[in-house]
Amino acid sequence: MKNIIHILPLFIVLFLTTECLAQFGNPYGNPNMNRFGRGRTAIPQTQTPQKEPEPLTAEEYVDTQMPRLVETLELGPFEEAVMRTTLVKYVQKRMELQILQLEPQKMKEEFEKLGKLQNEELEAGLPPEKYEAYLKLVENPSKAERESKKSKRKRKKKEETEG
């Protein structure tokens, strides 16, 4: 009976020690165990390089610009379609030129030619007043947008007073 009294505390301490190790990790600095009992691998984690964002396609680039153009120029569905197809066509050609990496002078000349062709095509497809508004928007975007907002406000006030 005396032996059981001496052995019983020994078993209780041994049981509590294993429970503590399982619960909180090895307090003696075992490198494969952390404080919460979860083991770490001995193989170091390598950082994967971040993927470079893929460049936008011509369609995606034009899609990002179209809402601002439609709002500023107040385009109808047909005019929007004409402008979108024309812009996609010429943005694609500009991207192809950039891929070719020509001499700076030659590149400048080609961009100017594409700009003239694009403007001619837009002039043929859009009403004159909207084409002029587009040219103003291209020359000075912030000023053209402010003027567009002012004209919208004036029209709203005029409609409210009439209605």
Contact map, one row per residue, 1 for C-alpha under 8 A:
1111100000000000000000000000000000000000000000000000000000000000000000000000000000000000000000000000000000000000000000000000000000000000000000000000000000000000000
1111110000000000000000000000000000000000000000000000000000000000000000000000000000000000000000000000000000000000000000000000000000000000000000000000000000000000000
1111111000000000000000000000000000000000000000000000000000000000000000000000000000000000000000000000000000000000000000000000000000000000000000000000000000000000000
1111111100000000000000000000000000000000000000000000000000000000000000000000000000000000000000000000000000000000000000000000000000000000000000000000000000000000000
1111111110000000000000000000000000000000000000000000000000000000000000000000000000000000000000000000000000000000000000000000000000000000000000000000000000000000000
0111111111000000000000000000000000000000000000000000000000000000000000000000000000000000000000000000000000000000000000000000000000000000000000000000000000000000000
0011111111100000000000000000000000000000000000000000000000000000000000000000000000000000000000000000000000000000000000000000000000000000000000000000000000000000000
0001111111110000000000000000000000000000000000000000000000000000000000000000000000000000000000000000000000000000000000000000000000000000000000000000000000000000000
0000111111111000000000000000000000000000000000000000000000000000000000000000000000000000000000000000000000000000000000000000000000000000000000000000000000000000000
0000011111111100000000000000000000000000000000000000000000000000000000000000000000000000000000000000000000000000000000000000000000000000000000000000000000000000000
0000001111111110000000000000000000000000000000000000000000000000000000000000000000000000000000000000000000000000000000000000000000000000000000000000000000000000000
0000000111111111000000000000000000000000000000000000000000000000000000000000000000000000000000000000000000000000000000000000000000000000000000000000000000000000000
0000000011111111100000000000000000000000000000000000000000000000000000000000000000000000000000000000000000000000000000000000000000000000000000000000000000000000000
0000000001111111110000000000000000000000000000000000000000000000000000000000000000000000000000000000000000000000000000000000000000000000000000000000000000000000000
0000000000111111111000000000000000000000000000000000000000000000000000000000000000000000000000000000000000000000000000000000000000000000000000000000000000000000000
0000000000011111111100000000000000000000000000000000000000000000000000000000000000000000000000000000000000000000000000000000000000000000000000000000000000000000000
0000000000001111111110000000000000000000000000000000000000000000000000000000000000000000000000000000000000000000000000000000000000000000000000000000000000000000000
0000000000000111111111000000000000000000000000000000000000000000000000000000000000000000000000000000000000000000000000000000000000000000000000000000000000000000000
0000000000000011111111100000000000000000000000000000000000000000000000000000000000000000000000000000000000000000000000000000000000000000000000000000000000000000000
0000000000000001111111111000000000000000000000000000000000000000000000000000000000000000000000000000000000000000000000000000000000000000000000000000000000000000000
0000000000000000111111111110000000001000000000000000000000000000000000000000000000000000000000000000000000000000000000000000000000000000000000000000000000000000000
0000000000000000011111111000000000001000000000000000000000000000000000000000000000000000000000000000000000000000000000000000000000000000000000000000000000000000000
0000000000000000001111111000000000011000000000000000000000000000000000000000000000000000000000000000000000000000000000000000000000000000000000000000000000000000000
0000000000000000000111111110000001111000000000000000000000000000000000000000000000000000000000000000000000000000000000000000000000000000000000000000000000000000000
0000000000000000000111111110000011111100000000000000000000000000000000000000000000000000000000000000000000000000000000000000000000000000000000000000000000000000000
0000000000000000000010011111110011101000000000000000000000000000000000000000000000000000000000000000000000000000000000000000000000000000000000000000000000000000000
0000000000000000000010011111110000100000000000000000000000000000000000000000000000000000000000000000000000000000000000000000000000000000000000000000000000000000000
0000000000000000000000000111110000000000000000000000000000000000000000000000000000000000000000000000000000000000000000000000000000000000000000000000000000000000000
0000000000000000000000000111111010000000000000000000000000000000000000000000000000000000000000000000000000000000000000000000000000000000000000000000000000000000000
0000000000000000000000000111111111000000000000000000000000000000000000000000000000000000000000000000000000000000000000000000000000000000000000000000000000000000000
0000000000000000000000000000111111000001000000000000000000000000000000000000000000000000000000000000000000000000000000000000000000000000000000000000000000000000000
0000000000000000000000000000011111000011110000000000000000000000000000000000000000000000000000000000000000000000000000000000000000000000000000000000000000000000000
0000000000000000000000001100111111111111000000000000000000000000000000000000000000000000000000000000000000000000000000000000000000000000000000000000000000000000000
0000000000000000000000011100011111111111000000000000000000000000000000000000000000000000000000000000000000000000000000000000000000000000000000000000000000000000000
0000000000000000000000011110000011111100000000000000000000000000000000000000000000000000000000000000000000000000000000000000000000000000000000000000000000000000000
0000000000000000000000111000000011111100000000000000000000000000000000000000000000000000000000000000000000000000000000000000000000000000000000000000000000000000000
0000000000000000000011111100000011111110000000000000000000000000000000000000000000000000000000000000000000000000000000000000000000000000000000000000000000000000000
0000000000000000000000001000000011111111000000000000000000000000000000000000000000000000000000000000000000000000000000000000000000000000000000000000000000000000000
0000000000000000000000000000000111001111100000000000000000000000000000000000000000000000000000000000000000000000000000000000000000000000000000000000000000000000000
0000000000000000000000000000001111000111110000000000000000000000000000000000000000000000000000000000000000000000000000000000000000000000000000000000000000000000000
0000000000000000000000000000000100000011111100000000000000000000000000000000000000000000000000000000000000000000000000000000000000000000000000000000000000000000000
0000000000000000000000000000000100000001111100000000000000000000000000000000000000000000000000000000000000000000000000000000000000000000000000000000000000000000000
0000000000000000000000000000000000000000111110000000000000000000000000000000000000000000000000000000000000000000000000000000000000000000000000000000000000000000000
0000000000000000000000000000000000000000111111000000000000000000000000000000000000000000000000000000000000000000000000000000000000000000000000000000000000000000000
0000000000000000000000000000000000000000001111100000000000000000000000000000000000000000000000000000000000000000000000000000000000000000000000000000000000000000000
0000000000000000000000000000000000000000000111110000000000000000000000000000000000000000000000000000000000000000000000000000000000000000000000000000000000000000000
0000000000000000000000000000000000000000000011111000000000000000000000000000000000000000000000000000000000000000000000000000000000000000000000000000000000000000000
0000000000000000000000000000000000000000000001111100000000000000000000000000000000000000000000000000000000000000000000000000000000000000000000000000000000000000000
0000000000000000000000000000000000000000000000111110000000000000000000000000000000000000000000000000000000000000000000000000000000000000000000000000000000000000000
0000000000000000000000000000000000000000000000011111000000000000000000000000000000000000000000000000000000000000000000000000000000000000000000000000000000000000000
0000000000000000000000000000000000000000000000001111100000000000000000000000000000000000000000000000000000000000000000000000000000000000000000000000000000000000000
0000000000000000000000000000000000000000000000000111110000000000000000000000000000000000000000000000000000000000000000000000000000000000000000000000000000000000000
0000000000000000000000000000000000000000000000000011111000000000000000000000000000000000000000000000000000000000000000000000000000000000000000000000000000000000000
0000000000000000000000000000000000000000000000000001111100000000000000000000000000000000000000000000000000000000000000000000000000000000000000000000000000000000000
0000000000000000000000000000000000000000000000000000111110000000000000000000000000000000000000000000000000000000000000000000000000000000000000000000000000000000000
0000000000000000000000000000000000000000000000000000011111111000000000000000000000000000000000000000000000000000000000000000000000000000000000000000000000000000000
0000000000000000000000000000000000000000000000000000001111111000000000000000000000000000000100000000000000000000000000000000000000000000000000000000000000000000000
0000000000000000000000000000000000000000000000000000000111111100000000000000000000000001101100100000000000000000000000000000000000000000000000000000000000000000000
0000000000000000000000000000000000000000000000000000000111111110000000000000000000000001000000000000000000000000000000000000000000000000000000000000000000000000000
0000000000000000000000000000000000000000000000000000000111111111000000000000000000000000000000000000000000000000000000000000000000000000000000000000000000000000000
0000000000000000000000000000000000000000000000000000000111111111100000000000000000000000000000000000000000000000000000000000000000000000000000000000000000000000000
0000000000000000000000000000000000000000000000000000000001111111110000000000000000010011001000000000000000000000000000000000000000000000000000000000000000000000000
0000000000000000000000000000000000000000000000000000000000111111111000000000000000000000000000000000000000000000000000000000000000000000000000000000000000000000000
0000000000000000000000000000000000000000000000000000000000011111111000000000000000000000000000000000000000000000000000000000000000000000000000000000000000000000000
0000000000000000000000000000000000000000000000000000000000001111111110000000000000000000000000000000000000000000000000000000000000000000000000000000000000000000000
0000000000000000000000000000000000000000000000000000000000000111111111000000000000010000000000000000000000000000000000000000000000000000000000000000000000000000000
0000000000000000000000000000000000000000000000000000000000000011111111100000000000000000000000000000000000000000000000000000000000000000000000000000000000000000000
0000000000000000000000000000000000000000000000000000000000000000111111110000000000000000000000000000000000000000000000000000000000000000000000000000000000000000000
0000000000000000000000000000000000000000000000000000000000000000111111111110000000000000000000000000000000000000000000000000000000000000000000000000000000000000000
0000000000000000000000000000000000000000000000000000000000000000011111111111000100000000000000000000000000000000000000000000000000000000000000000000000000000000000
0000000000000000000000000000000000000000000000000000000000000000001111111110000000000000000000000000000000000000000000000000000000000000000000000000000000000000000
0000000000000000000000000000000000000000000000000000000000000000000111111100000000000000000000000000000000000000000000000000000000000000000000011001100000000000000
0000000000000000000000000000000000000000000000000000000000000000000011111110000000000000000000000000000000000000000000000000000001001100000000000001000000000000000
0000000000000000000000000000000000000000000000000000000000000000000011111111000000000000000000000000000000000000000000000000000000000000000000000000000000000000000
0000000000000000000000000000000000000000000000000000000000000000000011101111111100000000000000000000000000000000000000000000000001000000000000000000000000000000000
0000000000000000000000000000000000000000000000000000000000000000000001000111111100000000000000000000000000000000000000000000000000000000000000000000000000000000000
0000000000000000000000000000000000000000000000000000000000000000000000000011111110000000000000000000000000000000000000000000000000000000000000000000000000000000000
0000000000000000000000000000000000000000000000000000000000000000000000000011111111000000000000000000000000000000000000000000000000000000000000000000000000000000000
0000000000000000000000000000000000000000000000000000000000000000000000000011111111100000000000000000000000000000000000000000110000000000000000000000000000000000000
0000000000000000000000000000000000000000000000000000000000000000000001000011111111110000000000000000000000000000000000000000000000000000000000000000000000000000000
0000000000000000000000000000000000000000000000000000000000000000000000000000111111111000000000000000000000000000000000000000000000000000000000000000000000000000000
0000000000000000000000000000000000000000000000000000000000000000000000000000011111111100000000000000000000000000000000000100110000000000000000000000000000000000000
0000000000000000000000000000000000000000000000000000000000000000000000000000001111111110000000000000000000000000000000000100110000000000000000000000000000000000000
0000000000000000000000000000000000000000000000000000000000000100010000000000000111111111000000000000000000000000000000000000000000000000000000000000000000000000000
0000000000000000000000000000000000000000000000000000000000000000000000000000000011111111100000000000000000000000000000000000000000000000000000000000000000000000000
0000000000000000000000000000000000000000000000000000000000000000000000000000000001111111110000000000000000000000000001001100000000000000000000000000000000000000000
0000000000000000000000000000000000000000000000000000000000000100000000000000000000111111111000000000000000000000000001000000000000000000000000000000000000000000000
0000000000000000000000000000000000000000000000000000000001100100000000000000000000011111111100000000000000000000000000000000000000000000000000000000000000000000000
0000000000000000000000000000000000000000000000000000000001000000000000000000000000001111111110000000000000000000000000000000000000000000000000000000000000000000000
0000000000000000000000000000000000000000000000000000000000000000000000000000000000000111111111000000000000000000010001000000000000000000000000000000000000000000000
0000000000000000000000000000000000000000000000000000000001000100000000000000000000000011111111100000000000000000000000000000000000000000000000000000000000000000000
0000000000000000000000000000000000000000000000000000000011000000000000000000000000000001111111110000000000000000000000000000000000000000000000000000000000000000000
0000000000000000000000000000000000000000000000000000000000000000000000000000000000000000111111111000000000000000010000000000000000000000000000000000000000000000000
0000000000000000000000000000000000000000000000000000000000000000000000000000000000000000011111111100000000000010010000000000000000000000000000000000000000000000000
0000000000000000000000000000000000000000000000000000000001000000000000000000000000000000001111111110000000000000000000000000000000000000000000000000000000000000000
0000000000000000000000000000000000000000000000000000000000000000000000000000000000000000000111111111000000000000000000000000000000000000000000000000000000000000000
0000000000000000000000000000000000000000000000000000000000000000000000000000000000000000000011111111110000100000000000000000000000000000000000000000000000000000000
0000000000000000000000000000000000000000000000000000000000000000000000000000000000000000000001111111110000000000000000000000000000000000000000000000000000000000000
0000000000000000000000000000000000000000000000000000000000000000000000000000000000000000000000111111100000000000000000000000000000000000000000000000000000000000000
0000000000000000000000000000000000000000000000000000000000000000000000000000000000000000000000011111110000000000000000000000000000000000000000000000000000000000000
0000000000000000000000000000000000000000000000000000000000000000000000000000000000000000000000001111111000100000000000000000000000000000000000000000000000000000000
0000000000000000000000000000000000000000000000000000000000000000000000000000000000000000000000001101111101100000000000000000000000000000000000000000000000000000000
0000000000000000000000000000000000000000000000000000000000000000000000000000000000000000000000000000111111100000000000000000000000000000000000000000000000000000000
0000000000000000000000000000000000000000000000000000000000000000000000000000000000000000000000000000011111110000000000000000000000000000000000000000000000000000000
0000000000000000000000000000000000000000000000000000000000000000000000000000000000000000000000000000001111111000000000000000000000000000000000000000000000000000000
0000000000000000000000000000000000000000000000000000000000000000000000000000000000000000000000000000011111111100000000000000000000000000000000000000000000000000000
0000000000000000000000000000000000000000000000000000000000000000000000000000000000000000000000001000111111111110000000000000000000000000000000000000000000000000000
0000000000000000000000000000000000000000000000000000000000000000000000000000000000000000000000000000000111111111000000000000000000000000000000000000000000000000000
0000000000000000000000000000000000000000000000000000000000000000000000000000000000000000000000000000000011111111100000000000000000000000000000000000000000000000000
0000000000000000000000000000000000000000000000000000000000000000000000000000000000000000000000000000000001111111110000000000000000000000000000000000000000000000000
0000000000000000000000000000000000000000000000000000000000000000000000000000000000000000000001000000000000111111111000000000000000000000000000000000000000000000000
0000000000000000000000000000000000000000000000000000000000000000000000000000000000000000000000000000000000011111111100000000000000000000000000000000000000000000000
0000000000000000000000000000000000000000000000000000000000000000000000000000000000000000000000000000000000001111111110000000000000000000000000000000000000000000000
0000000000000000000000000000000000000000000000000000000000000000000000000000000000000000010011000000000000000111111111000000000000000000000000000000000000000000000
0000000000000000000000000000000000000000000000000000000000000000000000000000000000000000000000000000000000000011111111100000000000000000000000000000000000000000000
0000000000000000000000000000000000000000000000000000000000000000000000000000000000000000000000000000000000000001111111110000000000000000000000000000000000000000000
0000000000000000000000000000000000000000000000000000000000000000000000000000000000000000000000000000000000000000111111111000000000000000000000000000000000000000000
0000000000000000000000000000000000000000000000000000000000000000000000000000000000000110010000000000000000000000011111111100000000000000000000000000000000000000000
0000000000000000000000000000000000000000000000000000000000000000000000000000000000000000000000000000000000000000001111111110000000000000000000000000000000000000000
0000000000000000000000000000000000000000000000000000000000000000000000000000000000000000000000000000000000000000000111111111000000000000000000000000000000000000000
0000000000000000000000000000000000000000000000000000000000000000000000000000000000000100000000000000000000000000000011111111100000000000000000000000000000000000000
0000000000000000000000000000000000000000000000000000000000000000000000000000000001100100000000000000000000000000000001111111110000100000000000000000000000000000000
0000000000000000000000000000000000000000000000000000000000000000000000000000000000000000000000000000000000000000000000111111111100100000000000000000000000000000000
0000000000000000000000000000000000000000000000000000000000000000000000000000000000000000000000000000000000000000000000011111111000000000000000000000000000000000000
0000000000000000000000000000000000000000000000000000000000000000000000000000001001100000000000000000000000000000000000001111111000000000000000000000000000000000000
0000000000000000000000000000000000000000000000000000000000000000000000000000001001100000000000000000000000000000000000000111111101100000000000000000000000000000000
0000000000000000000000000000000000000000000000000000000000000000000000000000000000000000000000000000000000000000000000000011111111100000000000000000000000000000000
0000000000000000000000000000000000000000000000000000000000000000000000000000000000000000000000000000000000000000000000000010011111110000000000000000000000000000000
0000000000000000000000000000000000000000000000000000000000000000000000000000000000000000000000000000000000000000000000000000001111111000000000000000000000000000000
0000000000000000000000000000000000000000000000000000000000000000000000001010000000000000000000000000000000000000000000000000011111111100000000000000000000000000000
0000000000000000000000000000000000000000000000000000000000000000000000000000000000000000000000000000000000000000000000000110011111111110000000000000000000000000000
0000000000000000000000000000000000000000000000000000000000000000000000000000000000000000000000000000000000000000000000000000000111111111000000000000000000000000000
0000000000000000000000000000000000000000000000000000000000000000000000001000000000000000000000000000000000000000000000000000000011111111100000010000000000000000000
0000000000000000000000000000000000000000000000000000000000000000000000001000000000000000000000000000000000000000000000000000000001111111110000000000000000000000000
0000000000000000000000000000000000000000000000000000000000000000000000000000000000000000000000000000000000000000000000000000000000111111111000000000000000000000000
0000000000000000000000000000000000000000000000000000000000000000000000000000000000000000000000000000000000000000000000000000000000011111111110010000000000000000000
0000000000000000000000000000000000000000000000000000000000000000000000000000000000000000000000000000000000000000000000000000000000001111111111111000000000000000000
0000000000000000000000000000000000000000000000000000000000000000000000000000000000000000000000000000000000000000000000000000000000000111111110000000000000000000000
0000000000000000000000000000000000000000000000000000000000000000000000000000000000000000000000000000000000000000000000000000000000000011111110000000000000000000000
0000000000000000000000000000000000000000000000000000000000000000000000000000000000000000000000000000000000000000000000000000000000000001111111110000000000000000000
0000000000000000000000000000000000000000000000000000000000000000000000000000000000000000000000000000000000000000000000000000000000000001111111111000000000000000000
0000000000000000000000000000000000000000000000000000000000000000000000000000000000000000000000000000000000000000000000000000000000000000100111111100000000000000000
0000000000000000000000000000000000000000000000000000000000000000000000000000000000000000000000000000000000000000000000000000000000000000100111111110000000000000000
0000000000000000000000000000000000000000000000000000000000000000000000010000000000000000000000000000000000000000000000000000000000001001100111111111000000000000000
0000000000000000000000000000000000000000000000000000000000000000000000010000000000000000000000000000000000000000000000000000000000000000100011111111100000000000000
0000000000000000000000000000000000000000000000000000000000000000000000000000000000000000000000000000000000000000000000000000000000000000000001111111110000000000000
0000000000000000000000000000000000000000000000000000000000000000000000000000000000000000000000000000000000000000000000000000000000000000000000111111111000000000000
0000000000000000000000000000000000000000000000000000000000000000000000011000000000000000000000000000000000000000000000000000000000000000000000011111111100000000000
0000000000000000000000000000000000000000000000000000000000000000000000010000000000000000000000000000000000000000000000000000000000000000000000001111111110000000000
0000000000000000000000000000000000000000000000000000000000000000000000000000000000000000000000000000000000000000000000000000000000000000000000000111111111000000000
0000000000000000000000000000000000000000000000000000000000000000000000000000000000000000000000000000000000000000000000000000000000000000000000000011111111100000000
0000000000000000000000000000000000000000000000000000000000000000000000000000000000000000000000000000000000000000000000000000000000000000000000000001111111110000000
0000000000000000000000000000000000000000000000000000000000000000000000000000000000000000000000000000000000000000000000000000000000000000000000000000111111111000000
0000000000000000000000000000000000000000000000000000000000000000000000000000000000000000000000000000000000000000000000000000000000000000000000000000011111111100000
0000000000000000000000000000000000000000000000000000000000000000000000000000000000000000000000000000000000000000000000000000000000000000000000000000001111111110000
0000000000000000000000000000000000000000000000000000000000000000000000000000000000000000000000000000000000000000000000000000000000000000000000000000000111111111000
0000000000000000000000000000000000000000000000000000000000000000000000000000000000000000000000000000000000000000000000000000000000000000000000000000000011111111100
0000000000000000000000000000000000000000000000000000000000000000000000000000000000000000000000000000000000000000000000000000000000000000000000000000000001111111110
0000000000000000000000000000000000000000000000000000000000000000000000000000000000000000000000000000000000000000000000000000000000000000000000000000000000111111111
0000000000000000000000000000000000000000000000000000000000000000000000000000000000000000000000000000000000000000000000000000000000000000000000000000000000011111111
0000000000000000000000000000000000000000000000000000000000000000000000000000000000000000000000000000000000000000000000000000000000000000000000000000000000001111111
0000000000000000000000000000000000000000000000000000000000000000000000000000000000000000000000000000000000000000000000000000000000000000000000000000000000000111111
0000000000000000000000000000000000000000000000000000000000000000000000000000000000000000000000000000000000000000000000000000000000000000000000000000000000000011111
